[in-house]
Amino acid sequence: METLESNSQSFFVRVWVEEKSEQGEWGVWRGHIVHVPSGEKHYFRDLNEIQTFIAPHLEEMGVRFDTSWRVALWFKRMIKRS
C-alpha cells in the first residue's frame, strides 16, 4: 500500500498586494510559492503563475491535464524560456 506522502505534493504559497496607487486602485499582486519537498521557490506577479509552477509537479505524479490546459502550459513555458 502506498503512503499518502508518495501520492501528494506540498506547496507553501504566500500572496500579497503592493501598495495602492495614488488613484486608489489596487496595486500589483505579488507572491512566492515553494515546493516543500525540493525547496524550489518561485516569485510571481501574476496569480496564474501559481498553476504554472504546480502543474509539472502534478504531472510527475501522473496527473493528466486536458488538451487545452496542456497547450496553455506549453505556451507559458515557451514564453518563460525566451
Summary of the structure (lengths in Angstrom):
residues: 82
radius of gyration: 15.7
end to end distance: 43.1
largest distance: 57.7
contacts: 164
relative contact order: 0.14
helix: 39%
strand: 22%
